[in-house]
Amino acid sequence: MFADWIDLTIVPEISLALGLVSVVLFGAFSASISRAYFMAIIVVLTLLGLLAWVPTHTTTVMQSHWVFDQLAYVLKTAAALSVVCVLIYSQRSMESDQYLQGEYLILMLAALLGSCVVMSSMHVLTLFVGFELMSLPLYALVAIRSKAKDEQATKATEAATKYFITGALASACFLYGLSLIFGATGHMQLMDITHALAQLPAAQYHGAILGLVLVIVALAFKLGLAPFHIWVPDVYEGAPLSVTLLIATLPKLALVALCIRLFGTVLTPLSSVWQPILIGLGVASMILGNGIALCQTHVRRLLGYSAIGHMGILILAFVLAQQHGLSIALFYSLTYALTTALVFGGLLQLRVHGAHCEHIESLSGLNERYPGSAVLLLIGIFSLAGVPPIVGFMAKFSLIQGLLQAHHTTLALTVVLMACVGCFYYIRLIKVMYFDAPQEEQLIHWSGRSGDWALRIHGVVVLVLGLMPAVLMSWSQTAIQHAI
C-alpha cells in the first residue's frame, strides 16, 4: 500500500490538493487577494510541470482505483491550460467586477481537482467522488456575484439555482444508474464491470439496461445535450463571464474522458443499446442548438446554444468504430475547448460602458476601433463555424469523414446541414464586427494588458494547429491506443 501512495502517477493531484490548501490559508491570513491570485496560477503551472514529469505509460495504483495513461495526461494538461486561460483572461474582469476573492480561486482549483479525479478514476466510488468534486464548486461559482445589487446578480442567482437543481438531478441519475449496474454485475471496478456485462445472465439484463440509460441521462445533463439542455443558455448568460469560460471547457474535458472510458471499454457489451440513444441525443442537440441560436441577440446565449450543437456533433463520434471514433471524439473536444477559450477570452477583454459585451450589436465597429482584437475573435469564430484552414474545420471534417466511412450517410449529411446553419449565426457576428458602423453612443473599450498577449499566442496556436492538424490528431490517436 505504501508503494501505491508513493507512485508518481498521483503526485500531480496531491500537489494540486496541497496547493488548494495553501491558497485557502493564504487567503485567510493575507489581506492581498492579488497575491492569492498569483499563487493560484503558480499552483496550476506546477500541476502542468508535474504532469509533464510523470511517465505517461499506463499505470494503475491504489488497488486499481486510479489509472494514469496517455489519455489522462492529455486531458489533464488541457484542463490545466483551460484554468490558466481563465485566470489570465479574467484578471481585469475580476478586479473591476469585484469578485476577485479567495473563494473564487479556491472553488476554481477544487473544480480542476475534481476533473482530474474523473479523468483517472477506474472505480465507481472514486468516479462519483470526482464527479461531485467537479460539479459542486461550479454551482457556487455561478452565483459568486449574487450579493451585488444589479440585474446581472439577479440573473446569476437564477442561473445558479437552475444549474444546482439540474445538476443534483444528474448526480442522482448517475449514482442510481451506477448502483443498478453494480447490482447487475456485482462489481465496482470498471474493468471488472466490462467482463461481467459480457457474460450477463438474462435475469440481470434489464437492470443493467436501466442503469445504462440513467448514466447516459446524467452525462447528457452535464454535457448539455437536448432535451436535457435547459440549464445551458441561462448559465451561460447569468454566470460571470470568466465562470462561463470555465464551464464551457473544464467539465466538458472531464466528461469526454469519462465517455471514452465508458463507451470505449466498460459498456461495449451493451453497444447495441446505447448507440441508438447517442444518435438520438446527438441529432436532437444539433437541430435544437443550431436552430434556436439563429434567433438569439444575446452573445452568451448564442454561444450557449452553439455549445449544445457542438456537443451533439461530439457525441456522434462515439457511435463509430472503437479507436477511430474515440480519437475523433478526443480531437474534437480538444479543438472545441481551445477555440471556445479563445472566443470567451476575447469577450472578457471587451468592455461596453464599463460592462461586458452582452448583445451582438455591442460588437458593431470593433474592427474599426481595434482591428487586431477583431482578428483574434474572427479566428475563434471561424474555428467554431468550421471554416478552413482553422483547426475547427479539421475537427468537423474528420467526424464527417468517419461517419461516411462507417456508412452513416444520413448522420453525415445532418452534420453538414447543421454546420451550414451554424455558419449563418457565426457569420452574423463577423458581419457586425466588420461591416456595421460603430454606434455613436456606444463606448467600446479593449482592456488587454497581460490577457492581450496571451490571446495573441492563443490565436496563433489555433491557426498553426489548423495548418498542421496532424500534430493534435496524432496525440489523440496515441492517447486512445493506450486507453483501450
C-alpha positions in Angstrom: 0.0 0.0 0.0 2.9 2.3 0.8 4.3 1.7 -2.7 1.0 2.7 -4.2 1.0 6.0 -2.3 4.5 7.0 -3.4 3.7 6.2 -7.0 4.4 9.1 -9.3 1.1 8.9 -11.0 -0.8 10.5 -8.1 1.8 13.2 -7.4 0.1 15.9 -9.6 -3.2 15.5 -7.8 -1.5 15.6 -4.4 0.3 18.8 -5.3 -2.9 20.3 -6.6 -4.7 19.4 -3.3 -1.8 20.9 -1.3 -1.8 24.0 -3.5 -5.5 24.3 -2.9 -5.0 24.2 0.9 -2.2 26.8 0.6 -4.4 29.2 -1.3 -7.1 28.7 1.4 -4.6 29.5 4.1 -3.0 32.4 2.2 -6.4 33.9 1.6 -7.3 33.6 5.3 -4.2 35.2 6.7 -3.3 37.7 3.9 -5.1 40.8 3.1 -3.8 40.8 -0.5 -6.1 38.9 -2.8 -3.7 39.6 -5.7 -1.1 37.5 -4.1 -3.5 34.7 -3.7 -4.4 35.1 -7.4 -0.7 34.7 -8.4 -0.3 31.8 -6.1 -3.3 30.1 -7.8 -1.5 30.5 -11.1 1.7 29.0 -9.7 -0.3 26.0 -8.4 -1.8 25.3 -11.8 1.6 25.8 -13.5 3.1 23.4 -11.0 0.5 20.9 -11.9 1.4 21.2 -15.6 5.1 20.7 -14.8 4.4 17.6 -12.8 2.1 16.2 -15.5 5.0 16.6 -18.0 7.4 15.0 -15.5 5.3 11.9 -14.6 5.9 8.9 -17.0 2.9 8.5 -19.3 2.9 4.7 -19.7 -0.3 3.2 -18.4 -0.1 2.7 -14.6 -2.8 1.7 -12.2 -2.4 2.4 -8.4 -4.4 2.3 -5.2 -5.7 -1.2 -5.8 -6.7 -0.3 -9.4 -8.9 2.6 -8.3 -6.7 5.0 -10.3 -5.1 5.0 -13.7 -2.6 7.3 -15.3 -2.2 6.9 -19.0 -1.8 8.9 -22.2 -5.5 9.8 -22.2 -5.4 11.2 -18.6 -2.2 13.1 -19.4 -3.6 14.8 -22.5 -6.9 15.8 -20.9 -5.4 16.8 -17.6 -3.0 19.1 -19.4 -5.8 20.6 -21.5 -7.9 21.1 -18.3 -5.0 22.8 -16.5 -4.4 25.0 -19.5 -8.0 26.0 -19.6 -7.8 27.1 -16.0 -4.7 29.1 -16.7 -6.6 30.8 -19.6 -9.5 31.6 -17.2 -7.1 33.1 -14.6 -5.1 35.2 -17.1 -8.0 36.4 -19.3 -10.2 37.3 -16.3 -7.8 39.2 -14.1 -9.0 42.6 -15.2 -12.6 41.5 -15.1 -12.3 40.1 -11.6 -10.8 43.3 -10.3 -13.4 45.6 -11.9 -16.4 43.5 -11.1 -15.1 42.9 -7.5 -15.3 39.1 -7.4 -11.5 38.5 -7.2 -12.0 36.8 -3.9 -10.3 33.9 -2.2 -13.4 31.8 -2.6 -13.3 32.3 -6.4 -9.8 30.9 -6.6 -10.5 28.1 -4.2 -13.6 26.9 -6.0 -11.9 27.0 -9.4 -9.0 24.9 -8.1 -11.4 22.5 -6.5 -13.3 22.0 -9.8 -9.9 21.3 -11.5 -9.0 18.7 -8.9 -12.4 17.0 -9.3 -11.9 17.0 -13.1 -8.5 15.3 -12.7 -10.0 12.7 -10.4 -12.7 11.9 -13.0 -10.1 11.6 -15.7 -8.2 8.9 -13.8 -11.0 7.1 -12.0 -11.3 3.3 -12.5 -13.7 2.6 -9.7 -17.3 3.6 -9.3 -16.9 5.3 -5.9 -13.8 7.2 -6.9 -15.6 8.2 -10.1 -18.6 9.6 -8.2 -16.4 11.5 -5.7 -14.6 13.2 -8.6 -17.9 13.8 -10.4 -19.3 15.7 -7.3 -16.0 17.5 -6.5 -16.0 18.8 -10.1 -19.7 19.9 -10.0 -20.3 21.4 -6.6 -17.7 24.2 -7.0 -19.2 25.2 -10.3 -22.6 25.7 -8.8 -21.2 28.1 -6.3 -19.1 29.9 -8.9 -22.2 30.7 -11.0 -23.7 32.6 -8.0 -20.5 34.3 -6.9 -21.8 37.7 -7.7 -25.3 37.1 -6.3 -24.7 39.6 -3.4 -24.3 42.5 -5.8 -27.3 44.8 -6.3 -27.7 44.8 -10.1 -29.5 42.9 -12.9 -26.6 40.6 -13.5 -26.6 39.5 -9.9 -30.3 38.5 -10.2 -29.5 36.5 -13.4 -26.6 34.9 -11.6 -28.9 33.8 -8.7 -31.5 32.3 -11.1 -28.8 30.6 -13.2 -27.1 29.1 -10.1 -30.5 27.8 -8.8 -31.3 26.1 -12.1 -27.8 24.8 -12.5 -27.9 23.3 -9.0 -31.3 21.7 -9.4 -30.5 20.1 -12.8 -27.0 19.2 -11.6 -28.4 17.5 -8.5 -30.9 15.5 -10.7 -28.0 14.5 -12.9 -26.0 13.3 -9.9 -28.9 11.3 -8.6 -29.4 9.7 -12.0 -25.6 9.0 -12.2 -25.4 7.4 -8.8 -28.6 5.4 -9.2 -27.5 4.2 -12.6 -24.1 3.1 -11.3 -25.8 1.3 -8.4 -28.1 -0.6 -10.8 -25.1 -1.7 -12.9 -23.3 -2.8 -9.7 -26.4 -4.7 -8.7 -26.5 -6.5 -12.1 -22.8 -7.2 -12.3 -21.6 -7.4 -8.6 -18.5 -5.4 -9.4 -17.4 -1.8 -8.8 -14.1 -1.8 -10.7 -14.8 -0.5 -14.2 -12.8 -3.3 -16.0 -14.5 -6.0 -13.9 -17.9 -4.5 -14.9 -16.8 -4.9 -18.6 -16.2 -8.6 -18.2 -19.4 -9.1 -16.2 -21.5 -7.3 -18.7 -20.2 -9.6 -21.5 -21.4 -12.6 -19.5 -24.5 -11.1 -18.1 -27.4 -13.6 -17.4 -30.8 -12.8 -18.7 -32.2 -12.1 -15.2 -29.9 -9.1 -14.6 -30.0 -7.8 -18.2 -32.9 -5.4 -17.8 -31.4 -3.9 -14.5 -28.2 -3.2 -16.3 -30.0 -1.6 -19.2 -31.9 0.7 -16.9 -28.6 1.6 -15.1 -27.1 2.4 -18.5 -29.9 4.7 -19.5 -29.7 6.6 -16.2 -25.9 7.0 -16.6 -26.5 8.4 -20.2 -29.1 10.8 -18.9 -26.7 12.1 -16.3 -24.0 12.6 -18.9 -26.5 14.3 -21.2 -27.4 16.7 -18.4 -23.8 17.6 -17.7 -22.8 17.9 -21.4 -26.0 20.0 -22.1 -27.4 17.6 -24.7 -31.0 18.1 -25.8 -33.6 17.5 -24.3 -31.5 17.9 -21.1 -30.1 21.3 -22.1 -32.4 23.6 -20.2 -29.7 25.0 -17.9 -27.2 25.8 -20.6 -28.3 29.2 -22.0 -29.3 30.6 -18.6 -26.0 29.6 -17.0 -24.0 31.0 -19.9 -25.9 34.3 -19.6 -26.1 34.6 -15.8 -22.7 33.4 -14.6 -19.8 35.8 -14.6 -18.1 35.7 -18.0 -15.0 34.0 -16.6 -17.1 31.3 -14.9 -18.9 30.8 -18.2 -15.5 30.2 -19.9 -14.6 27.7 -17.1 -18.0 25.8 -17.5 -17.6 25.8 -21.3 -14.3 24.0 -21.2 -13.2 22.2 -17.9 -16.2 19.9 -17.2 -16.6 19.0 -20.9 -13.0 17.7 -21.0 -13.6 15.6 -17.9 -16.8 14.2 -19.2 -15.2 13.3 -22.5 -12.6 11.3 -20.6 -15.5 9.6 -18.8 -17.3 8.9 -22.0 -14.2 7.4 -23.6 -13.7 5.0 -20.7 -17.4 4.1 -20.5 -18.3 3.8 -24.2 -14.8 2.7 -25.3 -14.3 -0.2 -22.8 -16.8 -0.6 -20.0 -20.1 -0.5 -21.8 -19.0 -2.1 -25.1 -21.0 -5.3 -24.4 -24.2 -3.1 -24.5 -23.2 -1.1 -27.5 -26.4 -2.1 -29.4 -28.4 -0.4 -26.7 -26.5 2.9 -26.2 -25.6 3.6 -29.8 -29.1 4.5 -30.9 -29.6 6.6 -27.8 -26.5 8.6 -28.5 -27.6 9.1 -32.1 -30.9 10.4 -31.0 -29.3 12.8 -28.5 -26.8 14.0 -31.0 -29.3 14.7 -33.8 -31.7 16.4 -31.4 -28.9 18.6 -29.9 -27.6 19.7 -33.3 -31.1 20.6 -34.6 -32.2 22.3 -31.4 -28.9 24.1 -30.6 -28.3 25.5 -34.0 -31.9 26.2 -34.7 -32.5 28.3 -31.6 -29.1 30.0 -31.9 -30.3 31.6 -35.2 -32.8 33.9 -33.4 -30.5 34.9 -30.5 -29.4 38.5 -30.0 -27.5 37.9 -26.7 -23.9 36.9 -27.4 -23.6 34.4 -24.5 -27.0 32.8 -25.1 -26.0 32.4 -28.7 -22.7 30.7 -27.7 -24.7 28.5 -25.2 -27.0 27.2 -27.9 -24.0 26.8 -30.1 -22.4 24.6 -27.4 -25.4 22.4 -27.4 -25.0 21.9 -31.1 -21.3 21.2 -30.8 -21.9 18.6 -28.0 -24.4 17.0 -30.3 -21.7 16.6 -33.0 -19.2 15.4 -30.5 -21.4 12.6 -29.1 -21.9 11.2 -32.6 -18.2 10.3 -32.7 -18.8 7.6 -30.0 -21.0 5.6 -32.4 -18.1 5.0 -34.8 -15.6 2.2 -34.7 -13.7 1.9 -31.5 -10.3 3.5 -31.8 -11.1 5.7 -34.8 -14.3 7.2 -33.3 -12.8 7.7 -29.9 -9.8 9.5 -31.3 -12.1 11.8 -33.3 -14.1 12.5 -30.1 -10.9 13.4 -28.2 -9.6 15.5 -31.1 -13.0 17.3 -31.4 -13.1 18.0 -27.6 -9.6 19.4 -27.5 -10.2 21.7 -30.5 -13.6 22.9 -29.1 -12.1 23.7 -25.7 -9.1 25.5 -27.4 -11.4 27.6 -29.7 -14.0 28.3 -27.0 -11.3 29.6 -24.7 -10.1 32.0 -27.4 -13.6 33.4 -28.1 -14.5 33.9 -24.4 -11.1 35.3 -23.7 -11.7 37.9 -26.4 -15.1 38.7 -24.9 -13.5 39.1 -21.5 -11.3 41.9 -22.8 -14.2 43.8 -24.2 -16.0 46.5 -22.2 -19.1 48.5 -23.3 -19.7 51.4 -21.0 -17.7 49.6 -18.4 -19.6 46.3 -18.6 -19.1 43.1 -20.5 -20.4 42.8 -24.0 -23.8 41.3 -23.8 -25.7 41.9 -27.1 -24.5 41.2 -30.6 -24.9 44.9 -31.5 -22.3 45.8 -28.9 -19.7 44.3 -31.2 -20.5 46.7 -34.0 -17.5 48.6 -35.4 -15.0 46.5 -33.4 -12.7 46.2 -36.4 -12.7 49.9 -36.9 -11.6 50.6 -33.4 -9.5 47.5 -32.5 -8.6 45.7 -35.7 -6.1 43.3 -34.1 -8.6 42.3 -31.4 -11.3 41.8 -34.1 -8.9 39.4 -35.9 -8.5 37.3 -32.8 -12.2 37.0 -32.4 -12.5 36.3 -36.1 -10.1 33.3 -35.8 -12.1 31.8 -32.9 -15.5 32.3 -34.5 -14.3 30.8 -37.8 -12.9 27.8 -35.9 -16.3 27.3 -34.2 -18.0 27.6 -37.5 -15.7 25.1 -39.1 -14.2 27.4 -41.8 -10.9 26.2 -43.3 -8.0 26.4 -42.6 -8.8 26.9 -38.9 -8.5 23.8 -36.6 -12.3 23.6 -36.0 -12.7 22.7 -39.7 -10.5 19.7 -39.4 -12.4 18.5 -36.3 -15.7 18.6 -38.1 -14.2 17.2 -41.3 -12.7 14.2 -39.5 -16.0 13.4 -37.9 -18.0 13.7 -41.2 -15.4 11.5 -42.9 -15.6 8.9 -40.2 -19.4 8.8 -40.4 -19.2 8.3 -44.2 -16.6 5.5 -43.8 -18.9 3.8 -41.2 -21.8 4.1 -43.7 -23.8 6.6 -41.5 -24.6 8.7 -44.6 -27.7 10.3 -43.1 -25.9 11.3 -40.0 -23.0 12.8 -42.0 -25.5 14.8 -44.1 -27.2 16.0 -41.0 -23.9 17.2 -39.5 -23.1 19.1 -42.8 -26.5 20.7 -42.9 -26.3 21.8 -39.2 -22.8 23.1 -39.8 -24.2 25.3 -42.6 -26.9 26.5 -40.3 -24.3 27.3 -37.7 -22.3 29.3 -40.2 -25.2 31.7 -40.6 -25.2 33.0 -37.0 -21.4 32.9 -36.7 -21.1 35.0 -39.9 -23.7 37.4 -38.4 -21.2 38.1 -35.5 -18.4 38.7 -38.1 -20.7 41.0 -40.1 -21.5 43.1 -37.0 -17.8 43.4 -36.1 -16.5 44.2 -39.6 -19.3 45.8 -41.6 -21.6 47.6 -39.1 -20.7 51.2 -38.2 -20.0 51.7 -34.5 -22.8 53.3 -32.6 -22.2 56.9 -31.6 -23.4 56.5 -28.0 -21.5 53.2 -27.6 -18.2 53.4 -25.9 -16.4 50.1 -26.5 -13.0 49.5 -24.9 -10.5 46.7 -25.2 -8.7 46.2 -21.9 -6.0 43.8 -22.8 -2.8 44.0 -20.6 -1.4 40.6 -19.9 -4.5 38.9 -21.4 -3.9 40.6 -24.7 -0.5 38.9 -25.2 -1.9 35.6 -24.1 -4.8 36.0 -26.6 -2.3 36.7 -29.4 -0.4 33.5 -28.6 -3.7 31.6 -28.3 -4.8 32.8 -31.7 -1.5 31.8 -33.4 -1.8 28.3 -31.8 -5.3 27.9 -33.2 -4.1 29.0 -36.7 -1.0 26.7 -36.6 -3.0 23.7 -35.5 -5.4 24.3 -38.3 -2.5 24.2 -40.8 -0.9 21.2 -39.0 -3.8 19.3 -37.5 -1.8 16.0 -37.7 0.0 17.0 -34.5 -3.1 17.2 -32.4 -4.7 14.2 -34.2 -1.6 12.0 -33.6 -1.7 12.9 -29.9 -5.4 11.9 -29.8 -4.8 8.6 -31.5 -1.9 7.7 -29.3 -3.9 8.6 -26.2 -6.8 6.3 -27.3 -4.5 3.4 -28.2 -3.1 3.4 -24.7 -6.5 3.8 -23.1 -8.5 0.9 -24.6 
